[in-house]
Amino acid sequence: MNPISRRQAVKLGIGSLAAMQTSMHAEEPAQIKPRAFLTSADDFEDVSRGTPKPHSLTGEALVKAKLTPESWKLEISADETTNEVVTQKAQIEKAVTLDYAQLLELGKKHRVLFLKAMQCLNIATPLGQGLWEGVPLRDLLRLCGALSNVRRVYFWGFHNDDPKQRFQSSLSYTEVMETPPGELPVFIAYKLNGEPINLERGGPVRMVVPWAHGFKSIKWLQHIRLTNDFQINDTYAKQNNDPDSHLKTAAYLDDVVVNGKTAHIGGWAISGLSGLSHVETWLRPAGHVLADNDTEWQKATWQPAQLDAQPDWKSVLPTGTRPQDILGFNKTTGKPLSWPLRYSMVGYSTTLRDLKPGQYEVRARTVDLNGFAQPEPRSIQKSGKNGIQLRTFTIS
């Protein structure tokens, strides 16, 4: 099981428990304040790498590292490597170096906006949710002209110019260039929640891969290399992780609020690659620890929880941002094409009443659009943690 702290829950900034206020009886006062739908840049959980961490640099060191909007550069070039596997080098018509002003200018024509939850592969709680803005990577690669013998795109950011600290990732050329209808492109982001991306969040510019865990969305992006090598080069792959893992549909529990004989349960869920059908909870008396193969799992009675309704978009989006301009929304009505939105977080809640005195355990899980209940269909944690979470509480 994966407990989280109250501090982590608050920092996520998700309005996951606001719906409880409408489901409670008059004698059951709400004790949980509504939260913002978007996580502020300062309130994301941080899993930055590097010694010292790049966002700790100041003054001339920051300029030398090209981590200010004025000094930032993105270099796109061809991989010159050949070996027994790569017998023909990747070729591009021209190498490209972009500065921040040029990227913003491209954004006037090609920009995309997308609501995305950030989640790390090996952490049991989401890092936060934001509105990301940038330019599709495919539009940047088109600046290189004619390409040949390109099978993969390698990319990395600034990590102290120390090869041992380089954190890198990769995508297939097809993933970058060919986006299925209704899906979301890989893009180079320069804004978060309507503001320039700050250093701690990977600014001034970072990669965003909508369907992937955070290790694909490289921070402090500065290098893109087009290669004819079909092999991945992801740092995470070398650390015994699944480099092609996608965001998992999973539920996360917040604290339990008890009022007399009533317990208010809630949290948030990520709608991953397989989508989200619903969230459900299981209440049982606290007792022996349940192993993964305990037969009691097969006898569990899961009850559906209530998903939060979509928010008033005018009140949660940055000033001047129209829902019609966000990917995943109807361009005429400004309504989401689906709810919850793919690769985003949505709150859920349920109220358990008339409980007898005693100690209880409550668990929460998601069911995806294929009918698989968490943690199925995949329970190998190296492709993303999605264990069923547990909270305990007492009715006096």
Residue pairs with C-beta under 8 A, 6 or more apart in sequence:
1 363
1 387
1 388
1 389
1 390
2 124
2 125
2 385
2 387
2 389
2 390
3 389
3 390
3 391
4 124
4 125
4 252
4 253
4 389
6 255
8 45
8 125
9 254
9 255
9 267
10 35
11 39
11 43
11 44
11 45
11 128
12 35
12 39
12 43
12 45
12 125
12 126
12 127
12 128
12 129
12 268
12 345
13 35
13 36
13 37
13 38
13 39
13 40
13 43
13 128
13 129
14 35
14 36
14 37
14 39
14 129
14 268
14 345
14 347
15 34
15 35
15 36
15 37
15 308
15 311
15 347
16 35
16 254
16 266
16 267
16 268
16 308
16 345
16 346
16 347
16 348
16 349
17 32
17 34
17 35
17 254
17 264
17 266
17 267
17 347
17 349
18 32
18 34
18 35
18 308
18 347
19 266
19 306
19 308
19 309
19 347
19 348
19 349
20 30
20 32
20 257
20 264
20 266
20 349
20 351
21 30
21 34
23 306
23 349
23 351
24 30
24 264
24 351
25 262
28 259
28 260
28 262
28 264
28 351
29 259
31 257
31 259
31 264
32 254
32 257
32 264
32 266
36 316
37 129
37 311
37 316
38 129
38 130
38 131
38 193
38 316
38 317
39 128
39 129
39 130
40 193
41 130
41 192
41 193
41 195
41 197
41 198
41 200
41 201
42 198
42 200
43 128
44 118
44 127
44 128
44 130
44 200
44 201
45 123
45 125
45 126
45 127
45 128
46 127
46 200
47 120
47 123
47 127
47 214
48 54
48 55
48 200
48 219
49 159
49 165
49 167
50 159
50 160
50 165
50 167
51 160
51 165
52 160
54 65
54 67
54 157
54 158
54 159
54 160
54 199
54 219
54 220
55 67
55 198
55 199
55 200
57 65
57 67
57 199
62 68
62 71
62 199
63 70
63 71
64 71
65 71
65 158
65 160
65 161
66 72
66 73
66 158
66 222
67 158
67 199
67 203
67 204
67 220
68 204
69 100
69 196
69 204
70 100
72 99
72 100
72 204
72 205
72 222
73 97
73 98
73 99
73 222
74 97
74 98
74 99
74 103
74 140
74 188
74 205
74 221
74 222
74 223
74 224
75 95
75 96
75 97
75 222
75 223
75 224
76 92
76 95
76 96
76 97
76 98
76 140
76 141
76 143
76 144
76 224
76 225
76 226
77 92
77 95
77 96
77 224
77 225
77 226
78 89
78 90
78 91
78 92
78 95
78 150
78 225
78 226
78 227
79 89
79 90
79 154
79 225
79 226
79 227
79 228
79 229
80 89
81 89
81 227
81 229
82 88
82 89
85 229
85 230
85 231
86 227
86 228
86 229
88 149
88 228
89 149
89 228
90 147
90 148
90 149
90 150
90 151
90 226
90 227
90 228
91 147
91 148
91 149
92 144
92 145
92 146
92 147
92 150
92 226
93 144
93 145
93 146
93 147
94 144
94 145
95 144
96 140
96 143
96 144
98 106
98 140
98 143
100 190
100 204
100 205
103 135
103 188
103 190
103 205
104 190
106 135
106 139
106 140
107 133
107 134
107 135
107 190
110 135
110 136
110 139
111 133
111 134
111 135
112 133
112 134
112 135
112 136
112 184
112 185
112 187
112 327
113 131
113 132
113 133
113 321
113 325
113 326
113 327
114 131
114 132
114 133
114 184
114 187
114 208
114 210
114 326
114 327
114 328
115 129
115 130
115 131
115 132
115 326
115 328
115 341
115 343
115 344
116 129
116 130
116 132
116 208
116 210
116 343
116 344
117 126
117 127
117 128
117 129
117 247
117 270
117 343
117 344
117 345
118 126
118 127
118 128
118 129
118 130
118 214
118 217
119 126
119 127
119 213
119 214
119 247
119 248
119 270
119 384
120 127
120 213
120 214
120 215
121 213
121 214
121 215
121 236
121 241
121 242
121 245
121 382
121 383
121 384
121 385
122 241
122 381
122 385
123 385
124 252
124 385
124 387
124 389
125 252
126 252
126 268
126 270
126 345
127 214
129 344
129 345
130 192
130 193
131 192
131 193
131 194
131 317
131 318
131 321
131 326
132 187
132 189
132 191
132 192
132 208
133 189
133 190
133 191
133 192
133 194
134 187
134 188
134 189
134 190
134 191
134 205
134 208
135 187
135 188
135 190
136 179
136 185
136 186
136 187
136 188
137 153
137 176
137 185
137 186
137 187
137 188
137 207
137 224
138 176
138 177
138 179
138 185
138 186
140 188
140 224
141 147
141 153
141 176
141 177
141 224
141 226
144 226
147 226
149 228
150 173
150 226
150 227
150 228
151 172
151 173
151 227
151 228
151 229
151 230
152 170
152 171
152 172
152 173
152 226
152 227
152 228
152 229
152 230
152 231
152 232
153 170
153 171
153 172
153 173
153 176
153 224
153 225
153 226
153 227
154 168
154 169
154 170
154 224
154 225
154 226
154 227
154 233
155 168
155 169
155 170
155 171
155 207
155 218
155 221
155 223
155 224
155 225
156 166
156 167
156 168
156 169
156 218
156 221
156 222
156 223
157 167
157 202
157 206
157 218
157 219
157 220
157 221
157 222
157 223
158 220
158 222
159 165
159 166
159 167
159 220
166 235
167 215
167 218
167 235
168 218
168 233
168 234
168 235
169 207
169 215
169 216
169 218
169 233
169 234
169 235
169 236
169 243
170 232
170 233
170 234
170 243
171 186
171 209
171 216
173 226
175 186
176 185
176 186
179 185
182 337
183 210
183 211
184 210
184 211
184 327
184 328
184 342
184 343
185 210
186 207
186 208
186 209
186 210
187 207
187 208
188 205
188 206
188 207
188 208
188 221
189 197
189 205
189 206
189 207
189 208
190 196
190 197
190 203
190 204
190 205
191 197
192 198
192 201
192 203
193 318
194 317
194 318
194 319
194 320
194 321
195 318
196 203
196 204
197 203
197 204
197 205
197 206
201 219
202 217
202 218
202 219
202 220
202 221
203 220
205 220
205 221
206 217
206 218
206 219
206 220
206 221
207 216
207 217
207 218
207 221
208 217
209 216
209 217
210 343
211 246
211 247
211 273
211 343
212 245
212 246
212 247
213 245
213 246
213 247
213 384
215 234
215 235
215 236
215 241
216 234
232 243
232 244
234 243
236 243
237 243
240 382
241 382
241 383
242 380
242 382
242 383
242 384
245 382
245 383
245 384
246 272
246 273
246 384
247 270
247 272
247 273
247 343
247 384
248 270
248 272
248 273
248 374
248 378
248 383
248 384
248 385
248 386
249 269
249 270
249 271
249 272
249 273
249 274
249 275
249 276
249 366
249 368
249 374
249 386
250 269
250 270
250 272
250 365
250 366
250 374
250 375
250 385
250 386
251 267
251 268
251 269
251 279
251 348
251 364
251 365
251 366
251 374
251 388
251 389
252 267
252 268
252 269
252 270
252 364
252 389
253 265
253 266
253 267
253 362
253 363
253 364
253 389
253 390
253 391
254 266
254 267
254 268
255 391
256 263
256 264
256 265
256 362
256 391
256 393
257 263
257 264
258 264
258 393
258 394
258 395
261 353
261 354
261 355
261 356
261 395
262 351
262 352
262 353
262 354
262 355
263 351
263 352
263 355
263 360
263 362
263 393
263 395
264 349
264 351
264 352
265 281
265 305
265 349
265 350
265 351
265 352
265 362
265 364
265 391
266 305
266 347
266 348
266 349
266 350
267 347
267 348
267 364
267 389
268 345
268 346
268 347
268 348
269 276
269 279
269 307
269 340
269 345
269 346
269 347
269 348
269 366
270 276
270 343
270 344
270 345
271 340
271 341
271 342
271 343
271 344
271 345
271 346
272 342
272 343
272 368
273 342
274 368
274 369
274 370
274 372
275 338
275 342
275 368
275 369
275 370
276 340
276 346
276 366
276 367
276 368
276 369
277 366
277 367
277 368
277 369
277 371
278 304
278 305
278 307
278 366
278 367
279 304
279 305
279 307
279 348
279 364
279 365
279 366
279 367
280 302
280 303
280 304
280 305
280 364
280 365
280 367
280 373
281 302
281 303
281 305
281 350
281 362
281 363
281 364
281 365
282 300
282 301
282 302
282 303
282 362
282 363
282 364
282 365
283 303
283 352
283 360
283 361
283 362
284 296
284 300
284 360
284 361
285 358
285 359
285 360
285 361
286 358
286 359
286 360
286 361
286 392
287 361
290 296
290 297
302 365
302 373
303 350
304 350
305 348
305 349
305 350
305 364
306 348
306 349
306 350
307 339
307 340
307 346
307 347
307 348
308 346
308 347
308 348
308 349
310 335
310 336
310 339
313 323
313 334
317 323
317 326
322 334
323 329
323 334
323 335
323 336
324 330
324 331
324 332
324 333
324 334
328 336
328 337
328 338
328 341
328 342
329 335
329 336
329 337
330 336
330 337
339 346
340 346
348 364
352 362
355 395
356 395
357 395
357 396
358 394
358 395
359 392
359 393
359 394
360 392
360 393
360 394
360 395
361 390
361 391
361 392
362 390
362 391
362 392
362 393
363 388
363 389
363 390
364 388
364 389
365 373
365 374
365 375
365 388
366 373
366 374
367 373
367 374
368 374
370 377
374 386
374 388
375 386
375 387
375 388
379 386
381 387
